[in-house]
Amino acid sequence: MSGKLFWFSVAVLLGIAVHISYVLFVPRIQMDAKMSEFTKLAGINHLMVVQPDKLESVLPDADPSLAHAICVFDLSAGPIVVKAMVPTAYWLISFYAPNGDGFYSLNNRQADVRNLNLMVVNKSNGTNGDSSPDALEGTDNQITVRSPSIRGLVVLRARIAAPAMLARVQADLAASNCVPAS
Amino acid sequence: MFGRVKLAITCLIGIAVGLISARYVAGGGFDLVTLSQGPWKTWTSAGLNTMDPYTKAHFLAAGRLVDNRREVVEYEARSDGAGSPLDTACSYSIAGRLDWARWWSISVSQNGVIAANTKARLASLHSGETIYEADGTAIIYLSSQPHTGNWLAMPSSGDVNLVLRFYDPAPVSRAHPNTMTLPQITRETCQ
């Protein structure tokens, strides 16, 4: 093998390795960093409303038409409950695993109630293991959500119909909470 | 000595090519993981259980959470309808019917950060605060200077892109996001 071909092959192989590493590992590393940041900001099992001037640093590229609240949950001591006050305007609750995979979401029309309790349990504790659905509908205002991981993130969003309504929408979000079930 | 220099240069080239190619494909280059409709791109597996690694890299490497496809269909545009990159020295009209979801929003982003974040509300507009033409068409003006009507503020410098989100979209749009009617982006004037 000539010298030039050798160095070219080394560059190509290194390029392929870096390409694959970037695609596979950078998102995970970034999400780990974000989860640590969320934990520092909001604590564990505690809902925090994100102020508009902090939105870009907390949730990059998040839609400023929405008010946001976050809760980092930890199921190591048992299930947690998200007690959500659901407004009549657009509202969305989303659950994410630490690797950024969303595993459950629900909007206000689908919820169709004003007060909703979402019990979050670890999927591995379910009797049916991984074949269990991500959410089991209970009563009208009680849902069990199966998390694929011990820790994760809940994001609540509500539409700000007009700038003057920001405080009210944030108060609606703050009326929800995220606490240990027991 | 000469061998070490060659090794260093080779490593630099390999790392640069690997990083640039990964970011290019994840960013929608070659349309490997995206679908394009005019200037608008959507990441085809975003928000699905089958989300591919490049799409994950596009969103998560920037610290962005991906919304479930049932809830949100999202498009990004970095150029106007003629293919020219969006220029902060120019003004644009963004026109079309956007009524195929429960509601929509459009925001201006700079390198993954919503522009004018100290006045975040200026950098976005949603369906509820938009004035419509008689036929239901929305005409939005994108410019760094204030504009009458539906004004979407653009920063005065830097690269910008638009993010168009449809919330609670109709099932057909979730399944075939490239078939939906998207607004035309037309360059109006430049300074």
Interface residues (C-beta under 8 A of the other chain):
Chain A: W7 V10 A11 V12 L13 L14 G15 I16 A17 V18 H19 I20 S21 Y22 V23 L24 V26 P27 R28 Q30 M31 A33 K34 P52 D53 L55 E56 L59 P60 D61 A62 D63 P64 S65 L66 Y90 L92 S94 Y96 G100 D101 G102 S105 N107 R109 L153 V155 R159 I160 A161 A162 P163
Chain B: K6 L7 T10 C11 I13 G14 I15 V17 G18 L19 S21 A22 R23 A26 G47 M51 P53 Y54 K56 A57 F59 L60 A61 A62 G63 R64 L65 V66 D67 N68 R70 E71 R102 W103 S105 S107 S109 G112 V113 I114 N117 T118 A120 R121 A123 S124 L125 H126 G128 E129 V163 R165 Y167 D168
